[in-house]
Amino acid sequence: MKLMINGQERELDLAPDMPLLWALRDHAHLTGTKFGCGMAQCGACTVHIDGQAARACVTPVASVEGKAITTIEGASKDSKITQALQAAWLANNVPQCGYCQSGQIMSATALLTQKPQATDEEINSFMSGNICRCATYQSIKTAIKQAAASLA
Amino acid sequence: METINLSRRHFFKVAAAVAGSLTLGVYWTASHAETAPQKPAGPGEAGSPELKQGLADPQAFIRIDPDSTVHVIVKHMEMGQGSHTGIATLIADEMDADWAQIRAENSPADASRYGNMAFGGMQGTGGSTSMANSYLQMRQAGAAAKFMLVGAAATLWNLPANEITVKAGIVSHPSGKTAKFGELAEAAQKQPVPSIEQLKLKTPEQFIYIGKPALQRVDIMGKVNGTAQFTQDVQLPDMLTAVVAHAPLFGASLASVDDTAAKAIKGVKAVVSLPNAVAVLASDFWSAKQGRDALKITWDESKAYKANSADQLASYQKMAETAGKETTKIGNPAEALASAATLVKANYSFPYLAHAAMEPLNCVVHITDKGCELWYGAQLQTIDQAKVSELLKIEPAQVNIHTLYAGGSFGRRGNPMSDYVLEAVKIAKASNLSVPIKMVWTREDDMRAGHYRPMFFHSLQAGLDKDKQLIAWQQRLVGQSIMAGTPMAMMITDGYDPVSVEGAGEPYAIPNKLVELHTPEDIPVPVQWWRSVGHTHTAYATECFMDEMAKAAGKDPVEFRRGLLKDSPRHLAVLNLAAEKAGWGSELPKGKGRGIAVVESFNSYVAEVAEVTVKEDGSFTVDKVVLAVDCGLAVNPSMVEAQMVGGVGFALSAALGEKITLKNGQVEQSNFHDYTPLRIGQMPVVEVHIVPSQENPSGVGEPGVPPLAPAVANALFAATGKRRYELPLGTKA
């Protein structure tokens, strides 16, 4: 099966019903996308499919053939929005354990792509699918707003 | 002069003689490639003949590369609490290093060098002890490194050491000579390791990083770009992934398994049976999980625990009707209660709680002919080494643990029975395959595996005399012991588990006080410490009931507490600071309420004021939490703040919606749809005020948790007039 991951075509031997998460982690060896729940409840596996945030743990690989798949590794290199968010994440010392943060940043990237000046309510609503057990939410919110300001 | 030029055999003697001097060790990387790897210059070993024989045993806390990168080797694992940054701060400050040249890495597992003095010398992280253990040790290590660098410069330049200074990673002399650390590292390793007496630790006014705001976390880069290495991310040649079918009930065992369908799945390599589990090993996670789900297993449930949570709680309530084991007795509580002008009674109940860290439990194991290699977010290395070596009949030192970042723990990864580590090793052993095996639990496996914060029931009575003075307090607790039956059982003295009752009725000056405990022993649901341990329930019962007694006395909750805290100045200080910053006493609009709680845990003092809004439909939000903390000297104020804010969020998560319940012995919750952590929109604004202090640092990972739930419940009372006796609170006021 051919998948377009971070702008590169990858030929991978995958069962069609395999969730994209495991194709990325175990076959493409891109481990920045995390396993947290397996049922689209926590957002740790958030990637972009054609620019839209998606939960890789419930996305069968057969459904994303021919589509542009972006992971934290790709977005870190290519997305100005992701880079602005990462700078704000650094400035605010956002992560604690860090396990959910790839997913948080990928969701935040999708949010600022759609709504460059997201309000508090829009942040709460869009980011509600991303759980952080360390509860870094307060600094996530601050960092998203800082990144938005820096991109404006 | 007493020096630390002692052999390794004398390590523990040194520790006993000079508190904090146990592990001064500095070693240096050779600055040219042809030199063999250096044996570390531990105490007394610098310049010894062994040094040149080139043993590569990182017996140390600091390594300097030729490019001047300073590696700080941290014995306290990083699970988010900031231990790597905190320890690096201590070393960087005393070394006068530039923060940008500092890196942190996990130490190997070896209690003789990396023991935690708060754990009797065992290596491990927990109990919010990292900074308290390391504050002096790591500053000494940093100061020793600086001493040797300066000594090296003095020798090279032929100038007096006392004229040489270090600033931001540059060693310099007024004559104009300068050198970076890396340029001096090789010469420094030939310098004698200084004695403790030779080290002049900085005074607080000289600190450049300690107590200063906002150093960047040393672990941050990989955590924002996806490259940080968690257990889940370990990839090794020929590695297989194991997914496990666990017995569905506590106490059930495997009767038989039909693995025909599982073995037919592409990628499945082996199926392994354990007494209470079946593991499927495959080339990737998805194949292993498909295989696991295709197993046809018959479980023997004849000895399984089949209770319902409601019945279990009812049995606890029944137990609380009789006297338990006395754990605190002051005055004559029975008489005082009988004579009270006003008697108030209340019962509180607390469910089992799962830790539910974002990274489900996992462990990578490779059994080789030399021993056992393990890669995971190890939290109690010495216990894990002992348990694994016992299982494999090898020496503990042959259990080589590579400690990785933990994607959260909240206590769970420090399992005193090494449950998940042993399961991984048993799978590897039973498979008889000589390849690395990554055991991965799914979220459901993690949620249902037990090792919960124990269910608890508290029954309280307190009395006021005719002058509305609190004269008697009786608190009876019922709940399983965390320590009993584990290697920590040595902490059970006087016949009861101290963490079951820690904090109950404390620290209030009440002339007649009685705390009693019932410890049910026939319940096979495994229990474990959960961020702030006993305080998770004792603080709620104590602080909610204290609020109720204030009301009964007709006094303001803060005023009432002040009267009982005259001998507890640090409690009083945080109580007053939080109240002042929260505008305690000022009017709030209808539907809003404010509540307070103050708790000491892990030698730190935290008061929190919660502000809630109750809406017309009965739902409520927690809008704001104002927190005051006294944790001694705040080494990294931004780390302290992060732990306090995170502690509030973690506690609120549990207070609002978390519970593990059993139905016919089956855990009813399985994933984040029915065990519901706090989400971003529920997070209150948290304001943290740190009490300035020069006391030795104490814990911050846990102490933010205990006051939150009672502060919220007390705020709900202020808004509605209704007391809350059961957690979780749910969504309605």
Interface residues (C-beta under 8 A of the other chain):
Chain A: A15 M18 P19 W22 R25 D26 H27 H29 L30 T31 G32 T33 K34 F35 G36 C37 G38 M39 Q41 C42 A44 T71 I72 E73 S76 Q86 W89 L90 N93 V94 P95 Q96 C97 G98 Y99 C100 Q101 S102 I105 I123 N124 S125 M127 S128 N130 I131 C132 R133 C134 A135 T136 Y137 Q138 S139 I140 K141
Chain B: M79 G80 Q81 G82 A214 Q216 R217 D219 I220 M221 G222 K223 V224 N225 G226 T227 A228 F230 Q232 D233 Q235 T241 K266 D284 F285 W286 A356 A357 M358 E359 P360 Y405 A406 G407 G408 S409 F410 V440 T442 R443 E444 S638 M639 A642 V645 G646 V648 G649 F650 L652 S653 N671 F672 H673 P677 L678 R679 I680 G681 M683 V685 V686
